[in-house]
Amino acid sequence: MKITSIPVLAAAAALAGCSIVQKVDPVPVGSVEQVCVERNTAVHMDGFHPELLRLIEAQGYKVSTIEGAAPAACSHFVSYTANWGWDLAMYLTYARVEVMQDGRRVGQIEYDARSGSGNMGKFGATSAKLQPLVAQLFPKR
């Protein structure tokens, strides 16, 4: 191996750790009647909750906000967590949205940019990151 290859290999190894993970486990089609989204007061970005509601509604579902236990009329209960980091600008570092039905998880989103330190894709509007994931989680009605 040439000495000049070492910096190239080191750079490639460093960039391999700059990934943003996006996972979606979609809710089964046709099983959703009413979606109740629990407001998470520990999420300190004011716009996250209303944006999540808007994105689910845009898929054609009836959505309501709940505080605490879900009413019987809710066929699907959504909880979430999200946090942001700073690297020249605020950006979404992690978000998880879980969909429950009858006490069991039937769908989930995970967005994880915690290992994306060198990835410029981490910057941008939270809604732009959530929209394609919510569209996969709740297929259009």
C-alpha positions in Angstrom: 0.0 0.0 0.0 1.3 3.4 -0.9 1.7 6.1 1.8 -0.7 8.4 -0.1 -3.5 5.8 0.3 -3.6 6.1 4.0 -5.1 9.7 4.1 -7.8 8.5 1.6 -8.6 5.5 3.7 -8.7 7.6 6.9 -11.1 10.1 5.3 -13.4 7.3 4.0 -13.5 5.7 7.5 -14.3 9.0 9.1 -17.1 9.7 6.6 -18.6 6.3 7.1 -19.6 7.4 10.6 -21.5 10.4 9.3 -24.8 8.7 8.7 -28.4 9.7 9.3 -30.6 6.7 10.0 -34.3 6.8 9.0 -36.5 3.8 9.8 -40.2 3.4 9.2 -42.4 0.5 10.3 -45.8 1.5 8.6 -49.2 1.1 10.2 -51.2 -1.6 8.5 -53.4 -0.1 5.8 -57.1 0.2 6.5 -56.9 -0.3 10.3 -56.9 3.3 11.3 -60.1 5.1 12.4 -59.1 7.9 14.7 -55.5 9.0 15.6 -54.9 10.5 19.0 -51.6 12.2 19.4 -50.4 12.7 23.0 -48.7 16.0 23.5 -45.2 15.5 24.9 -44.4 18.5 27.1 -40.8 17.4 27.3 -40.2 18.2 23.6 -39.2 21.9 23.8 -39.6 22.8 20.1 -43.1 24.4 20.0 -43.8 23.6 16.3 -43.2 19.8 16.5 -46.6 18.7 17.8 -48.7 20.8 15.4 -46.5 19.8 12.5 -46.9 16.1 13.3 -50.7 16.6 13.5 -50.7 18.5 10.2 -48.6 15.8 8.4 -50.9 12.9 9.7 -54.0 14.9 8.6 -52.5 15.5 5.2 -52.5 11.7 4.8 -56.3 11.7 5.2 -56.7 10.7 8.9 -58.8 12.3 11.6 -56.4 13.5 14.3 -56.8 14.9 17.8 -54.5 16.0 20.6 -54.8 14.3 23.9 -53.3 15.0 27.3 -52.9 11.7 29.2 -54.9 8.5 28.5 -56.5 8.0 25.1 -60.3 8.1 24.9 -62.1 4.9 23.8 -62.9 6.5 20.4 -59.2 6.5 19.4 -58.3 3.4 17.5 -54.6 4.5 17.4 -52.5 6.3 20.0 -49.4 8.2 19.0 -46.6 9.2 21.3 -43.3 10.8 20.3 -40.0 12.2 21.5 -37.7 14.6 19.7 -34.6 16.6 20.4 -32.4 19.1 18.6 -28.7 19.8 18.6 -26.5 22.7 17.6 -23.7 22.7 15.0 -23.6 26.2 13.4 -27.4 26.0 13.5 -30.2 24.1 15.3 -31.1 20.8 13.7 -33.2 17.7 14.5 -30.9 15.1 16.0 -33.4 12.5 17.0 -37.1 11.8 16.7 -39.2 8.7 17.4 -42.9 8.4 16.8 -44.7 5.3 18.0 -48.2 4.2 17.0 -50.1 1.9 19.4 -53.3 0.0 19.0 -54.8 -2.0 21.8 -51.6 -1.7 23.8 -49.3 -3.0 21.2 -47.0 -1.1 18.8 -48.3 -1.3 15.2 -46.0 1.4 13.6 -43.0 3.5 14.3 -40.7 6.2 12.8 -37.1 6.7 13.9 -35.0 9.6 12.6 -31.4 9.6 14.1 -28.8 12.1 13.1 -26.7 11.7 16.2 -23.9 10.0 14.2 -24.3 12.5 11.3 -21.8 15.1 12.5 -20.2 15.5 9.1 -23.4 15.0 7.1 -24.8 18.3 5.8 -28.2 16.6 5.3 -28.8 17.0 9.0 -29.6 20.7 8.5 -33.0 21.9 7.2 -36.5 22.2 8.4 -37.9 19.5 10.8 -41.0 19.3 8.7 -39.0 18.3 5.6 -37.4 15.5 7.6 -40.7 14.3 9.0 -43.0 14.5 6.0 -41.6 11.6 4.0 -41.4 9.4 7.1 -45.0 10.2 8.2 -46.2 9.5 4.7 -44.7 6.1 4.9 -46.0 5.5 8.5 -49.6 6.4 7.6 -50.3 5.5 4.0 -52.6 7.9 2.2 -56.3 7.2 2.6 
